[in-house]
Structure formats: structure tokens, C-alpha cells
Amino acid sequence: MNGLDLLLFSVMHGMSVHRAGHSRHWTERDASNWSVDKLKSLLLAVNVEDEEGVCKVTEVTKTDGEASINNRKGKLIFFFEWNIQMSWIGTSKTGIKYKGTVEIPNLSDENGIDDVDVTVGLAKDEPDTKLLALMKNKGVKKIREALGNYIDTLKLEFTQGMILPTVNGVQKEPSKSKPKVDLQTKVAVGHLPSQHTSVGVKIPTCKFNLKDYFMTSPEELYRIFITQELIQAFTHAPAVVEATKGGKFRLLEGNVSGEFLELVSEQRIVMKWRYKSWPTEHYATIKLSFCSKDDGTELQVECKGVPVGEEEQTKSGWQRYYFEGIKQTFGYNVRLF
């Protein structure tokens, strides 16, 4: 078995591989049981409605597959493959109930969310109904959102401890002795209570910019980012937010945390921000600028200090949990007349 085959075999079968003299180490974490529970909870929440009636997923009847996360020299590789079947019930405005099925044969790390097949049909011997069209359109959209939520949460919740701090790009193994603190470190020391000692090693980082447009005023959009109840609404999870300079925040069940460094009403927010999975006490610096444009607001996001290898996950998290979450919750993706 050559080197490439060995690495592939280790990913597929959850093995740890170490090669003497080359310091190449694979670690693997099984996420299959967690994934089954998470998929069921997200999919059972799918509920859509229009003038014809209401459709709701009532049972997840099949979840065949597996999920795992592998770490190779500080780079995370996600593997998941699922075949899912569900039952749904539609209730017309007149109270008539119809039963149906949903099949998802190819939820996989190799497929984008839009490439995943979601097949909706009526149960055997059920008469035709317009509720089928509701489920095929709005229902499928909600199902894809749930699947995307699963993937993002998998990457958030199951990466804790999978990335170790690196020195000059080489993964640093944990030491039982107390680490020395480098005064020139790039690691930002937070003020949240922690049982961990600051690692104090330099890690390679990157920066990026994002922007999006919201059909609302800078005042309203700014308020959403600093109001605990509104944050809980668009993240669909508990949050703790102290909207003052030096105030702390924890979102998404503690998977995102940080501190407000600057708050300029309707104009700017600067904060220390981190994923729970990042090296201990390492924070990125994120600047949000709220710019009035046409009849809405352009949100400009400047992100510095993101660990190398975490750029795409961080971008995806901001686009899904912040941008899409806010638009879907508050309707800021449509023009109101």
C-alpha cells in the first residue's frame, strides 16, 4: 500500500497513522451517533405552510451512513455520507390529511447542498393533492437549510481539540509542563474565565473581507448585532450578549465567543471573535461597517487573524449564520413597498 492509499485508508477507517522521521500524524473523531441525533432534530423541525394548508416532517425513518473528522498536521478533513428517508403529513385548510415520503440518498461531503437529491412523493394509495407541490418547493428548501445547518454545526461542535497550535506551520504536541508565554505572541488573550493556560505560540493566520446587502436601515441592522434577543432569533440558539465596550458575548451554545472592542451606533462594531475549536485563547479581530446604500445597508466585514486552514469555515459560518440567518429571520432580503 503506497503513501496515498494509506492516508485514504486511514480517513475511511478511522485509523491514526504516524510515520517516523516525517512527523505526519492523523487523528480521527467519530461523529456518527451525534449526527443521527442532530439530523433528526433538525429535520423534524421542518414545517411549511401556504394557502393550501400545512406540511410537516413527522418521522425520520432511516439514517444510514457515517460521519467523522480527521486532522492532518492541523488541517481538518470532514467526511460524511448519509442515506435518509422521512415521512411527512400534509393537512389541507379543510382538515384533510395526506401522507408522504422524502428520500435523500446522497448527503455527502462530496456534494454541495444544492447537489443533494431530495425526492418528495405521496405515500402509496394517497390521492393527489396540491400540498405535494408545497412540500416539493418550500418543503425541499427548508430541508436543504436543515442539512446545511447540520454540516455547519458538525464543523463547529466536533472540531474542539482537533486543531493544536502550530509553530512555523508544524503542529505542536501538548506538553504537561507549563508553557512559556512569548510576549511577542499573536495570540490574543481574552478575559472570559477559563481553566486553560494561554498557549503563547505564534500561529499562521490570514485575513479576508466579506460584504452583503440588507433591505433595512443601518440603525436596525446595527441593533440586531448587539441585542441578545435578536441574536437568539436569527441563530436559533441561546446567546449571552453584553453590548458595551469590553462586554463579552457567547453564541451558538458557546461555539462562538468574543468581546466588543468598539461600538459606534449605526456605524461600526469592532470585536474579538473566535470559534471554540480554534487554538486556546486565539481570537480574530472582526470589524463590521454599516454603510447606507440606496434604500438599505451594505454590511462590510473585515476579518483579521483567522488561523490558516480555517478561512473557508469562517466565511461559510458568517454567510450562513449571520447573513442568511438575519435575512431569513427578519425578511431583509426583500424590498418592502
C-alpha positions, -999 to 999 in steps of 0.1 A, spaced: 0 0 0 16 33 -11 15 66 10 -16 80 -7 -35 47 -3 -25 46 34 -38 81 40 -71 74 22 -75 41 41 -69 59 74 -96 85 66 -121 59 57 -115 35 86 -107 60 114 -71 49 120 -43 71 134 -12 69 112 22 80 123 53 79 102 87 80 120 110 107 108 83 127 90 61 137 119 29 130 99 0 122 122 -36 116 116 -62 118 144 -99 109 138 -131 116 157 -163 97 151 -194 119 147 -219 93 135 -241 89 166 -241 127 172 -250 132 135 -280 109 137 -295 128 166 -287 162 151 -302 153 117 -334 140 133 -338 171 155 -332 195 125 -354 176 100 -383 170 124 -385 208 128 -393 212 91 -428 228 87 -441 248 58 -474 265 50 -493 283 23 -529 289 12 -534 252 6 -525 241 41 -496 229 62 -469 202 57 -447 189 84 -420 162 86 -433 137 112 -407 109 113 -371 102 102 -374 66 93 -339 59 80 -304 74 86 -279 50 71 -243 63 69 -214 77 89 -195 109 98 -161 116 111 -135 144 113 -98 138 106 -69 161 115 -37 160 95 -10 184 106 -35 210 118 -58 207 87 -93 193 93 -109 169 68 -146 163 72 -161 130 60 -198 123 60 -222 102 38 -259 97 46 -289 80 31 -320 95 47 -357 87 45 -386 106 61 -423 107 64 -444 138 62 -481 147 67 -499 175 50 -531 190 63 -554 209 40 -573 240 50 -604 218 52 -587 194 76 -580 166 52 -547 148 59 -523 134 34 -492 112 40 -460 114 20 -423 105 19 -389 121 14 -357 104 3 -322 119 5 -298 93 -10 -266 113 -13 -259 137 15 -222 137 14 -190 158 18 -185 153 -20 -218 171 -28 -228 207 -23 -261 213 -7 -277 223 -40 -265 190 -55 -281 168 -28 -311 149 -42 -343 155 -22 -372 134 -36 -406 141 -23 -437 120 -30 -470 108 -17 -474 76 2 -489 46 -15 -527 49 -24 -528 86 -13 -549 108 -37 -533 137 -55 -531 170 -36 -517 205 -41 -499 200 -8 -474 179 -27 -463 210 -46 -459 229 -13 -437 202 0 -417 199 -32 -410 237 -32 -410 253 2 -405 220 20 -374 210 0 -359 244 6 -364 240 43 -349 205 42 -318 218 24 -315 245 50 -317 219 78 -290 198 60 -268 229 57 -273 236 93 -262 201 102 -230 204 82 -221 238 97 -229 226 132 -208 194 126 -178 216 118 -184 239 148 -192 214 176 -170 185 167 -137 203 160 -129 213 196 -95 200 204 -89 188 169 -66 217 159 -34 222 180 -14 254 180 14 254 154 49 268 154 63 277 120 35 256 104 44 224 124 17 211 148 28 214 184 20 184 206 6 192 240 30 194 269 25 185 305 48 213 316 35 249 319 41 266 285 62 298 284 44 329 273 60 347 244 55 384 248 56 388 210 28 363 205 0 369 181 -24 350 204 -50 375 218 -56 369 255 -93 370 263 -109 379 296 -135 352 298 -130 328 327 -110 297 315 -93 268 330 -68 267 301 -35 285 303 -27 308 273 -7 287 248 16 316 239 28 303 205 26 320 171 2 305 147 -1 313 109 -31 335 102 -49 350 73 -74 378 66 -104 383 43 -133 407 36 -170 400 31 -199 422 23 -236 418 18 -267 440 13 -297 441 36 -330 458 29 -331 478 62 -315 508 78 -280 509 93 -297 516 127 -318 484 126 -291 462 113 -266 475 139 -292 468 167 -296 432 156 -258 426 162 -259 439 197 -293 428 210 -293 394 228 -330 385 219 -325 394 183 -293 374 180 -310 344 196 -338 348 170 -315 346 139 -291 320 153 -320 298 167 -298 291 198 -293 306 233 -269 336 235 -253 358 261 -245 394 249 -231 423 269 -234 452 244 -208 475 259 -172 482 252 -153 453 269 -186 433 271 -185 396 263 -207 375 240 -213 338 236 -234 324 207 -244 291 193 -242 272 225 -208 286 233 -193 276 199 -187 313 191 -174 338 217 -156 371 220 -155 406 233 -167 440 219 -138 464 214 -156 493 199 -193 502 194 -202 532 173 -240 533 170 -253 527 134 -217 529 120 -192 504 133 -186 474 156 -151 460 163 -148 428 182 -125 399 192 -142 368 178 -133 330 179 -146 296 172 -145 272 202 -123 249 180 -95 274 175 -63 271 195 -68 282 231 -72 319 236 -67 328 200 -91 354 186 -96 370 153 -104 408 150 -136 415 132 -147 449 121 -183 455 109 -191 487 90 -227 497 83 -229 518 52 -262 533 39 -267 524 3 -297 530 -19 -327 521 3 -308 497 25 -275 489 42 -243 474 29 -225 455 56 -188 453 52 -169 427 73 -131 429 77 -117 398 94 -80 395 105 -62 369 125 -81 338 113 -60 306 117 -47 293 84 -69 265 72 -100 280 90 -107 307 64 -134 288 44 -152 275 75 -152 311 90 -165 326 58 -192 299 55 -202 304 91 -206 342 86 -225 338 54 -249 312 68 -254 320 105 -252 358 102 -260 370 66 -286 343 57 -299 339 92 -307 376 95 -323 378 61 -345 348 66 -355 357 101 -362 394 96 -371 395 59 -342 418 49 -336 401 16 -368 416 0 -378 451 -8 -409 463 11 -433 486 -7 
